[in-house]
Amino acid sequence: MKTTANIFLTLMLLWLSACASESFEPDVPDTPGTKGVMEIEIVQQDGEAEDKMNTIRFLVFKQTSGFPELELNELFDIPAVSGAGEASELRIILEVTRKENGDNSKIVVAVVNEPYSLGGIRNFSELEDLTLDFAGFLNENHTKLAENGKGLPMTGEIQTNKVYPTEVEARATPAALVLERAVARVDVYLRKEAGVTTDLAYGTNISLHNTYDKEYFIRYKNGTGLFGPVQTVTSGFISQTWEQSSSPATEEKEIPDTEDGARLICSFYTPERTCHADQNADKLAIEINITSTDGSTRNGTFILDKFQQGNNPEETIEAIYRNNNYRITGTVEVDRIGMELQVTDWQKALDEDYVITPVYELSISKAEVNLLTITEETVAITTDHPDGWTARVSSAINSIIDDNSVVLTPDHGPKGTTNLVISKSTGDLTRTVFIHVTAGNMTAIIVVTLRISV
């Protein structure tokens, strides 16, 4: 499990204002007893690389006898200092209004990694129907974050009266605001029974049915109902599909034996919504279709309807909730796929090593290269791993000793697609070498047949 170290940043609002791209601050009267400060401690549960904080917006409302009144709406870039974007905690001083004698209750809303601007919000009521559209931060089939770099949206809300006349007092008693991922995630793991030799060949696909592409962005969950209930969807459901690549890396094809645990195959992001229609008409469903290299096929469909945790009574899923992890574990048997469901909050899934690593891909355009009659060949390497890929040559598929029979240009590359040129020395001796292309914990093998000089 990957965890990130806690980093505490105390940022002055006036300094942040110089970095803000959007801001709205009503005038605060410059008279004694009208200015105050509050320290907001943003708590992000230890997470994954996808949980990096890129931007944060604060909306602060003061409680009045009528509707809450906006005091502050400002967007800040997380400072570009080492590790700041992956901080588990972020402490920020905000300047707000304060009554010397009276109610200083505030509603503070934080939005991290907003996919589109919320700078136009001026009224509390606008938050109730605010929509989060998945197209703004996910790829087309909702299996990973989009390439736009905006990050995974997270939100948090609190009501607090911790407003003080000085920064010293504010820092001594910060108001803690816990972030939650704004969406839910469905993870699909696979394992196989002893004696089953199935692997994942090209043609294998996994689909999430009855999902949707938007939700209410902010839902106040402190029991006040300020921002309304979970959305109910009655039409417009969609299906999203993950497919095995045509040239998968070795690790992408393997299904571990039952005693070795299960491997995360793919993930789907899905919105928060109710799901209690008759005959499970609106419930999520996972369909797994496995094609093995031996030509055999297996398939199965599982409806996310009921689950049981330990010895607790069986529960019926009446809603999909944000910040929850829905883990499907498929066991590949001789003639079928058995499936089970575990439901937990995102943090517990990380604590129990349910989510081992973000889902990345590595593919090669050719798995075999013949240099008997030509001097070089080009293979396209594609990966979405943030650290890119590296390549080396060995004389045996399991050898750790490098072989200089061929030259790789280049021998490493960034995230995306890079052309790898494989060239050889001249000669008459026929032999085979192996190019190991690695991205993260994934490896793809290119088998090269060539002649080299004796």
Secondary structure, 3 states (H helix, E strand, C coil): CCCCCCCCCEECHHHHHCCCCEEECCCCCCCCCCEEEEEEEEECCCCCHHHCCCEEEEEEEECCCCCCEEEEEEEEECCCCCCHHHCCEEEEEEEEECCCCCCCCEEEEEEECCCCCCCCCCEHHHHCCCEEEHHHCECCCCCCECCCCCCCCEEEEEEECCCECCHHHHHHCCEEEECEECCEEEEEEEEECCCCCCCCCCCCEEEEEEECCEEECCCCCCCCCCCCCCCCCCCCCEEEEEECCCCECHHHHCCCEHHHCCEEEEEEEECCEECCCHHHCCCCEEEEEEECCCCCEEEEEEECCEECCCCCCCEECCEECCCEEEEEEEEECCCCEEEEEEEEEHHHHHHCCCCCCCCCCEEECCCEEEECCCCEEEEEEEECCCCCEEEEEECCCCCCCECCCEEEECCEECCEEEEEEEEECCCCEEEEEEEEEEECCEEEEEEEEEEECC
